[in-house]
C-alpha cells in the first residue's frame, strides 16, 4: 500500500475497533436474544455478541489490497473466540476456493481482500436479526440500525482512501456487496443501502461498486456459471462486472 492507502486503512481499523468495543457493552442484552433466535438450530457456543474482525490486525503496509468484500453479519463460526474473523465459515471457504481456481483475477482471498460486514452484531442466521429488532429493547434496536449506518460510512471512507492514491496504470480497488436480498426495500439492511447510496451519489467510485448473490449455498457460483453459459466468449472479469452492475441497478435504483 502507498502511505496514503495505509493511513486510510489504519484510520478505518482503529475507528471500527473502537465502535465494536462501544457496541459490545450491549452484549448482556444481546446474548439471550441471539440464543433464543437460534433455538431451532443445533446448540453452539455463543462467545461474542459483537464481532470485530481480528484479521485487520495482521494487515501490513506491504500488503496489496485489490478488493473490499462486504458480507452480511458474523455467523456461528465467525463469532468464536478461536476465529473472530469474517467469512471463515462455509461461505468463506467457497469464496476462497473461487479465487484460488480463477488465478487470472490476481486475487488471493486471504491476502488481497478486506472483508467487512453490514453490521458486526452476530446471529446464527442473518434473518435472526429481525428477531433481535422485534424483541430487543430500544438499545438493541438502536445498535443494529446505528451499526449499519456507521459500517456504510466506514466502507465508503475506506474505499475512497484506497482509491485516492492508486499507482499509475493500476486498477481502482473494487467493492463487492455480497448477499443482496436484505438490501431491498424493507429488508434488514435497507438502512445500510440508503446510507451507502447517499455517500456514493455523484462519486466516480460508484462504477467500481458491484452487488452479488451471497457465496452461501453456492448462489454466487450458480449465477455466475449460468451467465457464463450464455456468454461463452466473455472474460471472467467482464462477466463479474456485468452481473455486479446489473444487481447494483436493481438494488440501488429499482428497489
N, C-alpha and C positions, 0 to 999 in steps of 0.2 A: 504494500500500500504506500501511496505517497504520504508525505507529512500531513497534508490536509485531510486525506481519507482516514488516516489513523486517528487524527484528532476527532473527526466526526464519529468514528466507531467508539472511541473511548468515552466521548460525551454521551452517546446512546447507552452504552453499557452501564455507566455509573448512574445515569438518570433512571434507567429501568430497574437496576438493583435497589435503589432507594424506594422506588414505588412498590416493588414487591415486598420489601420489608414493612412498608407502611400498610399495605393491604393485608399482610399476614397477621396483623393484630386481630383481624376478624376470624381467625382460624377456629376458635372455640365455638363460634356461631355456625361456621360453615361445615365442620366435621359431621354433626348429626344429620344435617340436610343431605350431605353427599352420601352418607351411609344409607339413609332411608331411600334416596332416589335410586340407588343401585341394589336395593334389597332383592330384586328378582334375579340378579346375576350371582354367579359363584362368589363366595366371600374372598376378599383380597385385602392385604394390609394397607390401610389408609394412613399414609405417613406425612403428606404435605398437602394442605388445603389450597395453598397458593404456590406456584412453582416458578422460580427463577431458573433460567437456562444456564447451568454452570459451564456449558460448552463455550460460552463467551469468554470465560476466564482463561481459556487455553489459546485464544487467538493472539497472534503476534503481528507486529508491523510487517514482517516478512511474508505474511500470508497474502494470497491473491484472492480477493472476493469478486466473484463473477455474477452471483445470483443471490437475491433475497427471496426466501420461500416463507409464506405465511400460512400456517395451518389454522385449525380451529381453537382448541384448548387442550391442555395436558390431560392425557388419559391415564389408565391404570399403571402402565409401565413408566411413563414419564414422571410420575409423582413419587416414585420410590426413592428412598434415600440413596440407594446404590446407583441410581441414574441421575435424576433431576436434570434431565435434558429433553429437548423436544424432538418428536418424530424418531423415537428409538424403538417403538413397538413394531407391529406388523406393517403398518403403513410406511414407516421409515425404512424398513428393510426392502419394501417394494421400490421405494424411491431410490434408495442406494443402488439396488440392482439395475434399475433402469439406466441410470447414468453410467454405471460400470459397463453395461453392454453396449452403450452408444457413445464410445470414446470420441467420436467425431465432434461431439458438443464441447469437448475440452473441459468438462466439469467433474471434479471429484466431490461427491455429495458431502463428505465429511471434512473437506479442506477448503473448498471454494464457495460454500454456501452458508449464509447466515440464516438460521431458522428462527422465525418469530411465530407468535400466535395472536389471535384476535383478543384473547384475554388469558391471563395466567391462572385463572381460577379453575381448579381441577374438577372434572366429573368423569365417571367411568365411560359414559357416552355423552357426546355433545348435547343431545336432546335433553339430557338431565338438567341442563342449565335452566330450562323452563320451570322445572320443579323448584329449583332454588329461588328463582324470581317470584314464583307464585306463593311459596310457603315461607320464604325468609322475611325478616323484618326490614325496615327501611334502610338499615345499614348494609345488609346483604344485597338488596336490590340496587342500592347506590353503587357498590363496589363493582358489580357486574357491568353496570352501564358506564360508570366512570372509567373503568379499566379499558373498555373498548375505545372510548374517545382518546385516552392517553396513548394506547397502543397504535392507533391510526396516526396520531401526531408523531410519535417516535419513528414509525415506519417511514413516513414521508421525510422527516428530517434526516434519517439515516440514508435513505435513497438519494436525496439531494446532495448530501455530503459526500457520498461515494462517487457520485457522478460529476461533482464540481471540478475535479482536477484529474479527469481521466487522461492518461498519457496519449500522446499523438498516435493516431491510427488504431487506438483501442476502442472496443465497443463499450457503450454505457451499460453498467450493470442493470439487469432486468429485475423486476419484482413480480413474483408469481403469487397470486391468491389461489390456494388450492382448497376445494370444498366451498361451493358457492350456494348451495340450496338455502342455507340460513342467512345469506346476504340479501335475499329477496325481500320485498315489502312484507312487513310484519314478521320477518324472520328474527331469530335470536340476535343476529349480528347486523341488523339493519342500521343500528346506531354507528357501528364501525364503518359500514358502507357510506353512510351520509357524510360522515366527517372526512373520510378519505376523498370522496368526490369533491367536497368543498376545498380541500387543501390542494388538490391537483388541478383545479379549474384554471385553465389558461396556461398551465405549466407544460413545457416542452417534454418533460419526463413521462407524461401520460401515455405516450406511444410505446413506452417500454414497460408498461404495466399490463399484465396478462392474467386472465382468470381461467381456471381449470376445474374439472371434477376432482374429487379427492383421490389420493393414492389408495385409500382403503377399498377393500373388496375389488381391487383391480379396475375401478371405474375409470381412472385416468388412462390406463393402458388400453382398455376396451375401446374407448372413444378414439384414441389415437390410431389404433390398428384399423378401425373402421374407416377413418378419414384417409389413411394411407392406401387402403384398398381401392378407394375411389380416385386417388391422386398418385398413381404408382411412380411417376417420374419426378415428383416434388421432393426436394431435400428435406430431411427431418426437421431442421431448424425452421424452415419455412412452414412446414406442416404445423409445428407447435405454435408459431406466431399467428397463423390463420385461425386455429382453434381458439387460442387465448384471446385474440382481439374480438372474435365473434361473441364469446361469452362476456367479455368486458362490456360490449354494447348491450347485451341482453340484461345484465345486472345493473349497470350504471345509467343506462339511457331508457330502457324499456320496462323496468320493473318499479 
